[in-house]
Amino acid sequence: MDPIVTFIRASRKKNGLSQEDLAFKAGVGLRFLRELERGKPTVQLDKVNDVLKMFGKQLGVIDKEPDHDQ
């Protein structure tokens, strides 16, 4: 599973927040949050940052690990 999805879901549960609570506090729609937690690949990055901001995080650029299949 995607590390962002895992982090958001775990952080939400650790903080005792329902999806509805987190969506409201982050200023995003419930549908968006549900799709984010399901790992939908076409989410809007600005909204992902709105959710991550609730846990003191933001998206960033990191080096891609080399493909070991080649």
C-alpha positions as CSV (number, residue, x, y, z in Angstrom):
1,M,0.0,0.0,0.0
2,D,1.1,3.6,-0.7
3,P,3.1,5.1,2.3
4,I,1.0,8.3,2.2
5,V,-2.2,6.3,2.4
6,T,-0.8,4.2,5.2
7,F,0.4,7.3,7.1
8,I,-2.9,9.2,6.8
9,R,-5.1,6.3,7.8
10,A,-2.9,5.3,10.8
11,S,-2.5,9.0,11.9
12,R,-6.3,9.5,11.7
13,K,-7.0,6.4,13.8
14,K,-4.2,7.2,16.3
15,N,-5.8,10.7,16.8
16,G,-9.2,9.2,17.2
17,L,-10.6,10.9,14.1
18,S,-13.3,9.5,11.9
19,Q,-13.0,10.1,8.2
20,E,-15.8,12.7,8.6
21,D,-13.9,14.6,11.3
22,L,-10.6,14.6,9.4
23,A,-12.2,15.8,6.2
24,F,-14.0,18.6,8.0
25,K,-10.9,19.7,10.0
26,A,-8.6,19.5,6.9
27,G,-11.2,21.4,4.7
28,V,-11.6,18.7,2.2
29,G,-14.6,16.7,1.1
30,L,-15.5,13.4,2.7
31,R,-15.5,11.7,-0.7
32,F,-12.0,13.0,-1.4
33,L,-10.7,11.6,1.9
34,R,-12.3,8.3,1.3
35,E,-10.8,8.1,-2.2
36,L,-7.4,9.1,-0.8
37,E,-7.5,6.4,1.9
38,R,-8.4,3.9,-0.8
39,G,-5.3,4.9,-2.8
40,K,-7.0,6.4,-5.8
41,P,-4.2,7.5,-8.1
42,T,-5.8,10.7,-9.4
43,V,-6.1,12.7,-6.2
44,Q,-5.3,16.4,-6.1
45,L,-2.0,17.1,-4.5
46,D,-3.0,20.4,-2.9
47,K,-5.8,18.6,-1.1
48,V,-3.4,15.8,0.0
49,N,-1.3,18.5,1.5
50,D,-4.3,19.9,3.3
51,V,-4.9,16.5,4.9
52,L,-1.2,16.0,5.7
53,K,-1.0,19.4,7.3
54,M,-3.3,18.2,10.1
55,F,-0.4,15.9,11.1
56,G,2.4,18.4,10.6
57,K,3.5,16.9,7.3
58,Q,3.6,17.9,3.6
59,L,4.4,16.2,0.3
60,G,7.9,16.5,-1.0
61,V,10.2,15.3,-3.7
62,I,12.5,12.4,-2.9
63,D,14.9,10.4,-5.0
64,K,13.3,7.3,-6.6
65,E,14.8,4.1,-5.6
66,P,16.5,2.2,-8.5
67,D,14.5,-0.5,-10.1
68,H,15.9,-3.8,-9.2
69,D,14.1,-5.6,-12.0
70,Q,16.5,-4.3,-14.7
